[in-house]
Amino acid sequence: MNAEQMFANQFKNLTWQERMRIAAIPNSIKSDSYKYTHDSVYRDDVTAMFAYGLPRATGVITTVFGLQQIILDFLSKPLNQEDVDIFAKLLSVHFGDETIFNKPMWDKIVNECNGYIPVKIRALPEGIRVQGGITHYTVETDPKYPEFRQLASHVETILLHDWYPSTIATNSYQMMQSIKGLQAISSDVVSPGFSVVDFGFRGVPTIENAGVGGLANALYFDASDNIEAVLFNSIVFYNGGVTSYSVRASEHVVQTMYGPTALDQAKYIDRIIDIWCKEGKIASVVLDGYNLEREVNYVCKRAPRIKESGARFVCRPDSGNPMVWIPILLKKLAAAFGYVENSKGYKVLNNVAVLWGDGIDAHTMQDIGRLVTDLGYSIDCLVFGSGGGLLQKVSRDTFSWAQKGCAYCKTDNVWYPMSKDPITDPGKKSADGRRGVFVSKITGEVIDVDIDNQKIDSSEWIDLLQDVYFYSPGMDEPYIRDEKFDDIKERARSINPIQTYLKQKNMID
């Protein structure tokens, strides 16, 4: 057995306590494996690095969201010496080489930086919307501490996870705009907040995904069954309290325990009406466990009782073709419960609605919504539930997210531009020079510039990039921007989020 094999064996057959100690190592020390190999081949005269992150896709308006929770989750927990020592041993096995991991630098982070990563991160305000291709964040190291120069690249792996909440928020904004458009056509109100319910908790690979993505969706929608997002992530990372709301709702285990016969299902529906249907309450009831049409017919027979209760009874099919079944259901429910015509001439059902939550994404939502309005019903008669289509049908490539180094500082204390310009894919060309993002007080135009080579008139332009994380040796702890979710949501839902942000921060009148 060689030395590497003997060394590797010490990480086998550990107690669960020992394994949990390894799991407790703060994520700030983690990056893509290859990044630990880079510092040794950096130019000798480089003292600091500057990088920027953004969605490269053009032709799309992106919502900025999620970096605060990433920083709090991954960069607010200090490393200690035991963390570094364990990680050094792990990487020695991983590479089969004890010299690759820059342990002296990480020892210095523990001893001179209180375990915090010494970088500066600046970012756009969360909740605003900008064109694709605009820098979302920058990260830089300090030329006074050249021993930390590799850290701007090291944190890329962590910071780029911002692609997920920003992409979900962008897609949810598009859903909200779709609902607003349907409401403008067929409703007397334009209030989409409860039109889409987050069913995504079970449909994502990890609980972390559920929390991060669900909270991004909550920027625009107020209905959710995603506890991780609306309780824990909101409170822990954004001091937001409870951000979204749920209602009494059955599932198939409740329906099917009553049995398959018509009498069995009548008992199930009657039980729901007796217990849940109260004045001003909502009861969401799954009905497709056996025979959807039969159960809806029975709901229609109970229309007088439901109307008398003052509740809203939401019929939930969970299977079938919505383009076939929704017209059938609306016709039956309209005949039994009655309806009123709103000011735009569309039917609004009394005390009842349909919730469609199977296979819903932005495209199917639009198709179903158009079907409903084409049939003469207001979109108010319909609620959407979305799970995998809300939180899972995205990737980093959806909007082509990337972080790229764009400048380096040399021993002469001058910053030099750098960029990527592959002839094999011009779309991956990166910007060069230290990036800044500014908004015009006059026109509202947003520009992305090289701050070392483009002069900015501060009387007209406001710097949109704000410090979100900063640590320098000698500080007790890092500065971390800590905004409230309610403030972010307010600007996200406003017509002009950037102007709302500037007013919130008293930057304009």
C-alpha positions as a printed Julia matrix, in Angstrom:
509×3 Matrix{Float64}:
   0.0    0.0     0.0
   1.49   3.37   -1.04
   1.5    6.53    1.06
  -1.49   8.04   -0.73
  -3.61   4.94   -0.13
  -2.64   4.81    3.52
  -3.5    8.49    3.87
  -6.84   8.08    2.12
  -7.84   5.31    4.47
  -8.01   7.71    7.39
 -11.19   9.11    5.89
 -12.89   5.74    5.78
 -15.03   4.17    8.49
 -15.41   7.38   10.45
 -18.04   7.77   13.15
 -21.04   9.86   12.25
 -19.74  12.57   14.63
 -16.44  12.68   12.72
 -18.26  12.88    9.4
 -20.44  15.7    10.67
 -17.3   17.59   11.76
 -16.12  17.48    8.16
 -19.57  18.6     7.01
 -19.33  21.59    9.36
 -16.34  23.1     7.53
 -17.58  26.51    6.25
 -18.25  26.58    2.54
 -16.06  29.64    2.05
 -13.0   27.39    1.66
 -14.64  25.4    -1.15
 -14.26  25.97   -4.86
 -13.83  24.01   -8.07
 -10.91  21.65   -7.54
  -8.77  23.08  -10.32
  -8.81  26.56   -8.78
  -6.53  25.4    -5.96
  -3.83  24.79   -8.58
  -3.8   28.31  -10.06
  -1.89  30.61   -7.75
   1.44  28.92   -8.4
   1.22  29.85  -12.09
  -0.1   33.41  -11.71
   2.23  36.07  -13.07
   4.79  36.96  -10.43
   4.1   40.7   -10.74
   0.32  40.39  -10.16
  -0.8   41.75   -6.79
  -4.6   41.76   -7.1
  -7.47  40.58   -9.29
 -10.83  42.01  -10.33
 -13.71  39.97  -11.78
 -17.35  40.49  -12.69
 -20.41  38.24  -12.89
 -23.44  38.6   -15.13
 -26.01  36.9   -17.36
 -24.53  37.19  -20.84
 -27.83  36.57  -22.65
 -29.1   39.64  -24.49
 -32.67  40.49  -25.39
 -33.99  39.64  -21.91
 -34.72  41.78  -18.87
 -33.29  40.03  -15.82
 -34.31  40.42  -12.19
 -31.47  40.81   -9.7
 -31.94  38.61   -6.66
 -30.31  36.18   -4.28
 -26.74  37.3    -3.61
 -27.5   38.34   -0.03
 -28.56  34.84    0.99
 -25.54  33.34   -0.8
 -23.13  35.65    1.04
 -24.79  35.08    4.42
 -24.89  31.34    3.87
 -21.37  30.88    2.49
 -19.2   33.81    3.57
 -20.49  34.85    7.0
 -19.18  31.75    8.82
 -15.5   32.07    9.79
 -12.96  29.3     9.3
 -10.85  28.02   12.16
  -7.52  26.24   12.14
  -9.04  22.79   12.46
 -11.21  23.48    9.38
  -8.15  24.38    7.33
  -6.12  21.44    8.59
  -8.85  18.93    7.74
  -9.41  20.47    4.32
  -5.68  20.42    3.58
  -5.6   16.68    4.28
  -8.64  16.09    2.11
  -7.12  17.94   -0.83
  -3.8   16.18   -0.42
  -5.63  12.91   -1.04
  -7.8   14.44   -3.76
  -4.77  15.54   -5.77
  -2.3   12.96   -4.53
  -0.04  15.91   -3.8
   0.44  17.84   -0.55
   1.91  20.91   -2.29
  -1.11  22.03   -4.33
  -3.27  23.47   -1.56
  -1.99  26.92   -0.6
  -2.14  26.21    3.11
   0.01  29.19    4.18
  -2.6   31.51    2.65
  -5.47  29.78    4.41
  -3.56  29.73    7.71
  -3.18  33.47    7.28
  -6.92  33.84    6.67
  -7.49  32.14   10.03
  -4.78  34.0    11.94
  -4.93  37.47   10.39
  -8.46  37.64    8.98
 -10.44  35.99   11.8
 -11.34  33.23    9.35
 -13.1   35.51    6.84
 -12.35  35.77    3.12
 -10.58  39.1     2.43
 -12.34  40.34   -0.71
 -14.68  43.14   -1.67
 -17.93  42.25   -3.45
 -20.13  44.94   -4.97
 -23.5   44.22   -6.54
 -26.63  45.7    -8.03
 -29.57  46.27   -5.66
 -31.71  43.17   -5.38
 -35.17  43.46   -6.86
 -34.24  45.75   -9.75
 -34.38  44.7   -13.4
 -31.69  45.31  -16.0
 -30.91  44.2   -19.53
 -28.98  40.99  -19.98
 -25.29  41.72  -20.49
 -25.16  44.18  -17.57
 -22.78  43.35  -14.71
 -24.63  42.03  -11.64
 -21.67  41.92   -9.26
 -17.93  42.5    -9.03
 -15.34  40.93   -6.76
 -11.84  42.21   -6.12
  -8.82  41.7    -3.9
  -6.66  44.43   -2.38
  -3.22  45.11   -3.96
  -1.88  45.73   -0.44
  -2.3   41.99    0.23
  -0.91  40.17   -2.83
  -0.91  36.87   -0.93
  -4.72  36.86   -1.32
  -4.78  37.63   -5.04
  -6.29  34.26   -6.04
  -9.42  34.75   -3.91
 -11.32  36.82   -6.51
 -11.35  33.72   -8.68
 -11.74  31.3    -5.76
 -15.15  32.7    -4.75
 -16.49  32.43   -8.31
 -17.83  28.96   -7.65
 -19.88  30.25   -4.72
 -21.01  33.58   -6.18
 -22.1   32.17   -9.53
 -24.85  30.26   -7.75
 -26.64  33.6    -8.0
 -27.68  32.39  -11.45
 -30.4   30.26   -9.84
 -32.4   32.78   -7.76
 -31.96  35.48  -10.43
 -33.2   33.14  -13.17
 -36.19  32.0   -11.09
 -37.03  35.62  -10.24
 -36.77  36.58  -13.92
 -39.09  33.76  -14.97
 -41.54  34.59  -12.17
 -41.58  38.2   -13.32
 -42.49  36.99  -16.8
 -45.28  34.87  -15.29
 -46.52  37.88  -13.38
 -46.55  39.98  -16.54
 -48.51  37.23  -18.3
 -51.09  37.15  -15.5
 -51.31  40.95  -15.5
 -51.97  40.86  -19.24
 -54.78  38.33  -18.79
 -56.22  40.35  -15.91
 -56.1   43.54  -17.97
 -58.25  41.79  -20.58
 -60.73  39.95  -18.37
 -60.66  41.19  -14.77
 -61.72  44.3   -12.87
 -58.54  44.07  -10.79
 -54.87  43.79  -11.68
 -53.48  41.96   -8.7
 -51.62  38.78   -9.66
 -50.15  37.99   -6.23
 -52.34  34.95   -5.47
 -52.71  33.7    -9.03
 -49.78  31.26   -8.9
 -49.08  28.88   -6.01
 -45.56  27.57   -5.43
 -45.77  23.76   -5.34
 -42.05  23.38   -5.95
 -40.7   22.12   -2.59
 -40.73  18.44   -3.6
 -39.79  19.07   -7.23
 -36.21  20.28   -6.75
 -33.06  18.28   -6.01
 -32.35  19.78   -2.59
 -34.04  21.62    0.24
 -31.6   24.46   -0.43
 -32.96  24.77   -3.99
 -36.48  24.95   -2.61
 -35.6   27.78   -0.24
 -33.55  29.83   -2.67
 -35.84  29.41   -5.68
 -39.08  29.69   -3.73
 -38.05  32.97   -2.16
 -37.13  34.34   -5.59
 -40.65  33.48   -6.76
 -42.09  35.19   -3.66
 -40.79  38.5    -5.0
 -43.85  38.45   -7.27
 -46.35  35.92   -5.91
 -47.93  35.61   -2.45
 -49.28  32.05   -2.51
 -46.95  29.21   -1.59
 -46.77  25.77   -0.01
 -42.96  25.99    0.02
 -42.23  26.24    3.74
 -38.45  26.38    3.29
 -38.74  29.55    1.23
 -41.51  31.5     2.9
 -40.5   30.81    6.47
 -36.86  29.87    6.89
 -35.09  31.53    3.96
 -37.11  34.7     4.29
 -36.47  35.08    8.01
 -32.86  33.84    8.11
 -31.45  35.58    5.04
 -33.68  38.64    4.55
 -35.25  39.41    7.93
 -38.53  39.2     6.07
 -40.89  37.39    8.39
 -43.47  35.15    6.75
 -43.57  36.2     3.12
 -46.3   34.05    1.55
 -49.5   32.31    2.54
 -51.34  29.02    2.13
 -54.85  27.62    2.56
 -56.59  24.4     3.6
 -56.02  21.94    0.79
 -56.54  18.21    0.37
 -54.36  15.71   -1.48
 -54.96  12.27   -2.93
 -54.2   10.41    0.29
 -57.13  12.28    1.87
 -59.44  11.67   -1.06
 -58.63   8.01   -1.63
 -58.91   6.93    2.02
 -62.67   7.46    1.68
 -62.91   4.84   -1.1
 -63.7    4.77   -4.83
 -67.49   4.63   -4.98
 -69.79   7.55   -5.59
 -71.08   7.26   -2.01
 -67.52   7.21   -0.66
 -66.6   10.34   -2.55
 -69.79  12.1    -1.53
 -68.76  11.55    2.09
 -65.3   12.99    1.31
 -66.7   16.13   -0.29
 -69.32  16.6     2.42
 -66.63  16.28    5.09
 -64.6   19.01    3.39
 -67.65  21.27    3.22
 -68.57  20.64    6.87
 -65.1   21.28    8.27
 -63.39  23.71    5.92
 -66.11  25.8     4.28
 -66.53  28.81    6.54
 -67.21  32.47    5.83
 -64.26  34.06    4.06
 -62.21  30.82    3.96
 -60.76  28.95    0.99
 -60.93  25.17    0.58
 -58.78  23.67   -2.18
 -60.04  20.17   -2.95
 -58.37  17.57   -5.18
 -61.02  15.7    -7.18
 -59.34  13.47   -9.76
 -58.46  10.48   -7.57
 -61.09   8.33   -9.28
 -63.68  10.02  -11.5
 -63.19  13.75  -11.89
 -66.45  14.46  -13.72
 -68.51  12.46  -11.21
 -66.97  14.29   -8.24
 -67.39  17.7    -9.85
 -71.04  16.86  -10.51
 -71.45  16.17   -6.8
 -69.75  19.47   -5.91
 -72.28  21.14   -8.17
 -75.14  19.43   -6.26
 -73.72  20.94   -3.08
 -73.49  24.45   -4.57
 -76.25  25.9    -2.34
 -74.47  24.72    0.84
 -71.1   26.05   -0.34
 -72.55  29.42   -1.32
 -74.38  29.67    1.98
 -71.12  29.0     3.88
 -69.5   32.06    2.36
 -66.39  30.03    1.48
 -64.56  29.77   -1.83
 -64.43  26.15   -2.99
 -61.47  25.56   -5.31
 -61.79  22.44   -7.48
 -58.41  20.92   -8.24
 -57.95  18.46  -11.08
 -54.43  17.05  -11.0
 -54.37  15.08  -14.23
 -55.68  15.12  -17.76
 -55.5   17.6   -20.61
 -56.29  21.1   -19.29
 -57.41  22.26  -22.71
 -60.13  19.59  -22.57
 -61.08  19.58  -18.92
 -61.03  23.24  -17.98
 -63.86  24.16  -20.4
 -65.93  21.23  -19.07
 -65.38  22.25  -15.46
 -66.08  25.93  -16.01
 -69.35  25.18  -17.81
 -70.54  22.82  -15.04
 -69.54  25.19  -12.23
 -71.08  28.21  -13.92
 -74.4   26.39  -14.3
 -74.47  25.26  -10.66
 -72.98  28.22   -8.79
 -73.93  31.04  -11.1
 -71.73  33.96  -12.0
 -71.63  37.69  -12.39
 -70.38  39.6   -15.38
 -67.68  42.09  -14.56
 -67.31  45.52  -16.15
 -65.41  43.98  -19.07
 -68.17  41.47  -19.82
 -66.36  38.36  -18.53
 -67.94  35.77  -16.25
 -66.73  35.54  -12.63
 -67.93  32.39  -10.86
 -69.67  32.67   -7.49
 -67.87  30.99   -4.56
 -65.93  28.56   -6.74
 -62.79  28.39   -8.89
 -60.55  25.89  -10.67
 -56.92  25.24   -9.7
 -54.76  23.67  -12.38
 -51.41  22.5   -11.05
 -50.22  19.82  -13.45
 -47.46  20.62  -15.95
 -47.6   24.38  -15.42
 -44.84  26.66  -16.63
 -44.86  30.12  -18.22
 -45.89  28.77  -21.64
 -48.71  26.43  -20.53
 -49.98  29.15  -18.19
 -50.34  31.55  -21.09
 -52.07  28.94  -23.28
 -54.55  28.0   -20.55
 -55.19  31.62  -19.66
 -56.04  32.47  -23.25
 -58.37  29.48  -23.42
 -60.27  30.64  -20.34
 -60.69  34.21  -21.58
 -61.63  33.02  -25.09
 -64.46  31.06  -23.44
 -65.72  34.3   -21.91
 -64.53  33.67  -18.35
 -62.39  36.01  -16.31
 -58.92  34.76  -15.41
 -60.16  35.29  -11.82
 -61.91  31.91  -12.16
 -58.57  30.13  -12.4
 -55.61  29.57  -10.07
 -52.32  28.02  -11.2
 -50.11  25.72   -9.17
 -46.55  25.2   -10.36
 -43.81  22.92   -9.05
 -41.03  21.64  -11.28
 -42.02  24.11  -13.98
 -41.51  26.93  -11.5
 -38.24  25.96   -9.81
 -36.62  23.24  -11.9
 -36.82  23.93  -15.66
 -33.81  26.26  -15.63
 -30.03  26.01  -15.76
 -27.01  28.3   -15.67
 -27.24  28.34  -19.46
 -30.8   29.69  -19.48
 -29.35  33.21  -19.44
 -25.69  32.21  -19.95
 -24.33  33.21  -16.55
 -20.57  33.61  -16.1
 -17.9   35.25  -13.96
 -14.78  36.48  -15.73
 -11.57  38.16  -14.68
 -11.42  41.58  -16.31
  -8.45  43.35  -14.68
  -5.33  42.7   -12.69
  -3.08  44.95  -10.65
   0.7   44.76  -10.86
   3.46  45.77   -8.49
   3.35  49.28  -10.01
  -0.17  49.65   -8.46
  -1.74  50.11  -11.87
  -4.79  48.13  -12.98
  -4.49  46.48  -16.4
  -7.43  45.21  -18.49
  -7.8   41.56  -19.42
 -10.49  39.69  -21.32
 -11.51  36.53  -23.12
 -12.16  36.69  -26.88
 -12.48  33.18  -28.37
 -12.64  33.02  -32.15
 -14.58  29.77  -31.77
 -17.49  31.5   -30.01
 -17.74  35.32  -30.24
 -20.74  35.17  -27.88
 -18.37  34.32  -25.05
 -16.25  37.44  -25.47
 -15.84  39.09  -22.05
 -15.46  42.73  -21.08
 -12.1   44.14  -20.11
 -11.25  46.64  -17.4
 -12.76  47.11  -13.95
 -16.56  47.28  -14.34
 -18.96  49.87  -13.06
 -22.73  50.17  -13.56
 -24.41  53.58  -13.49
 -27.92  54.93  -14.0
 -28.72  58.36  -15.44
 -30.7   60.68  -13.17
 -32.12  62.28  -16.29
 -33.06  59.44  -18.64
 -32.93  56.31  -16.45
 -30.45  54.72  -18.87
 -28.21  52.05  -17.34
 -24.62  51.75  -18.6
 -21.85  49.23  -17.93
 -18.41  50.84  -18.23
 -14.69  50.42  -17.65
 -14.24  52.73  -14.66
 -10.51  53.18  -15.32
 -11.0   54.47  -18.86
 -14.41  56.13  -18.94
 -15.03  59.28  -16.97
 -18.41  59.42  -15.24
 -20.1   62.7   -14.36
 -21.45  62.17  -10.84
 -23.89  65.05  -11.27
 -25.78  62.97  -13.86
 -24.89  59.34  -13.11
 -25.5   57.32   -9.93
 -23.37  54.29   -9.08
 -25.66  51.26   -8.92
 -23.02  48.84   -7.63
 -23.02  48.89   -3.84
 -20.81  47.11   -1.31
 -22.47  43.84   -0.3
 -19.46  42.13    1.33
 -16.14  43.52    2.46
 -13.4   42.2     4.66
  -9.85  43.44    5.14
  -7.2   42.16    7.58
  -7.63  43.83   10.96
 -11.44  44.01   10.86
 -13.31  42.1    13.57
 -15.9   40.82   11.11
 -16.97  41.54    7.53
 -19.44  44.14    6.39
 -22.43  42.38    4.82
 -25.3   44.29    3.21
 -28.45  43.26    5.04
 -31.6   44.38    3.25
 -35.13  43.44    4.22
 -37.18  41.28    1.91
 -40.13  43.65    2.07
 -38.01  46.49    0.64
 -36.7   44.26   -2.14
 -40.21  43.01   -2.94
 -41.55  46.56   -3.04
 -39.07  47.61   -5.69
 -39.42  44.32   -7.64
 -43.19  44.82   -7.98
 -42.98  48.5    -8.86
 -43.21  49.8   -12.42
 -39.68  51.25  -12.25
 -37.65  49.25   -9.69
 -34.47  51.31  -10.11
 -36.3   54.56   -9.41
 -38.02  52.92   -6.43
 -34.64  51.82   -5.09
 -33.14  55.29   -5.48
 -36.09  56.81   -3.61
 -35.87  54.17   -0.87
 -32.2   55.1    -0.35
 -32.88  58.86   -0.61
 -30.62  59.15   -3.65
 -33.29  61.09   -5.57
 -36.33  63.09   -4.56
